Amino acid sequence: MFDDDQAENLPDHCWLEISAVPREELVLDLTCDQARGFNREIVFEVKSDLDRARIYYVPRDRVEVADLPKNPVWPRYQKLLLNMAA
């Protein structure tokens, strides 16, 4: 779905990988709306399903949960928590 050039142009793109069951991860992407032509605000899907849809999540860097408040995605994460509580 995304070519390498487009993926490289998303400097603040981040997502969470959550272990649901052994060897299967859920992807929670709060910044997918940064990608041109991708008309979803949030992705929350099984990583292998995304791979089959040719949507690949390959990290360049990893940020620990404790460091998220210093990350540009922090406001989106807080918004997600508020929406989940409602």
C-alpha positions as CSV (number, residue, x, y, z in Angstrom):
1,M,0.0,0.0,0.0
2,F,2.8,2.4,0.8
3,D,6.0,2.7,-1.2
4,D,9.4,3.1,0.5
5,D,9.6,6.8,-0.5
6,Q,6.3,7.6,1.3
7,A,7.2,5.7,4.4
8,E,10.5,7.5,4.6
9,N,8.7,10.9,4.6
10,L,6.8,10.2,7.8
11,P,9.3,11.4,10.4
12,D,6.9,11.4,13.4
13,H,5.1,8.2,12.4
14,C,4.8,5.9,15.3
15,W,2.6,3.0,16.5
16,L,2.2,0.6,19.3
17,E,2.7,-3.2,18.9
18,I,0.8,-5.1,21.5
19,S,1.3,-8.8,22.1
20,A,-2.1,-10.4,22.1
21,V,-1.3,-14.1,21.8
22,P,2.1,-15.8,21.3
23,R,3.7,-14.8,18.0
24,E,0.8,-12.5,17.1
25,E,0.8,-8.8,17.6
26,L,-1.8,-6.1,17.4
27,V,-0.8,-2.8,15.8
28,L,-2.3,0.4,17.1
29,D,-1.3,3.3,14.8
30,L,-2.4,6.7,16.0
31,T,-0.6,8.6,13.2
32,C,-1.6,6.7,10.1
33,D,-3.4,9.8,8.8
34,Q,0.0,11.2,8.0
35,A,0.3,8.9,4.9
36,R,-1.0,10.3,1.7
37,G,-3.9,8.3,0.3
38,F,-4.6,6.4,3.5
39,N,-8.1,7.5,4.6
40,R,-8.1,6.0,8.1
41,E,-7.5,8.0,11.3
42,I,-6.5,5.0,13.5
43,V,-5.4,1.4,12.7
44,F,-6.0,-1.2,15.3
45,E,-5.5,-4.6,13.7
46,V,-3.6,-7.9,13.8
47,K,-0.2,-7.3,12.3
48,S,-0.4,-10.4,10.1
49,D,-3.7,-9.2,8.6
50,L,-2.0,-5.9,7.8
51,D,0.9,-7.7,6.2
52,R,-1.6,-9.6,4.0
53,A,-3.1,-6.3,3.0
54,R,0.4,-5.1,2.1
55,I,0.5,-2.6,4.9
56,Y,3.9,-3.1,6.6
57,Y,5.0,-1.8,10.0
58,V,8.8,-2.0,10.1
59,P,10.3,0.2,12.9
60,R,13.4,2.3,12.4
61,D,13.6,3.1,16.2
62,R,11.8,1.9,19.2
63,V,10.6,4.1,22.1
64,E,9.9,2.7,25.5
65,V,6.5,3.4,27.1
66,A,8.2,5.5,29.8
67,D,9.5,7.8,27.1
68,L,6.2,8.4,25.3
69,P,5.4,11.7,27.2
70,K,8.5,13.3,25.5
71,N,7.3,12.0,22.1
72,P,5.3,14.1,19.6
73,V,2.6,11.3,19.6
74,W,1.8,11.9,23.3
75,P,-1.3,14.1,22.7
76,R,-2.8,11.5,20.3
77,Y,-2.2,8.8,22.9
78,Q,-4.0,10.9,25.6
79,K,-6.9,11.5,23.2
80,L,-7.2,7.7,22.6
81,L,-7.3,7.1,26.4
82,L,-10.0,9.8,26.8
83,N,-12.1,8.3,24.0
84,M,-11.7,4.8,25.5
85,A,-12.9,6.0,28.9
86,A,-16.0,7.7,27.4
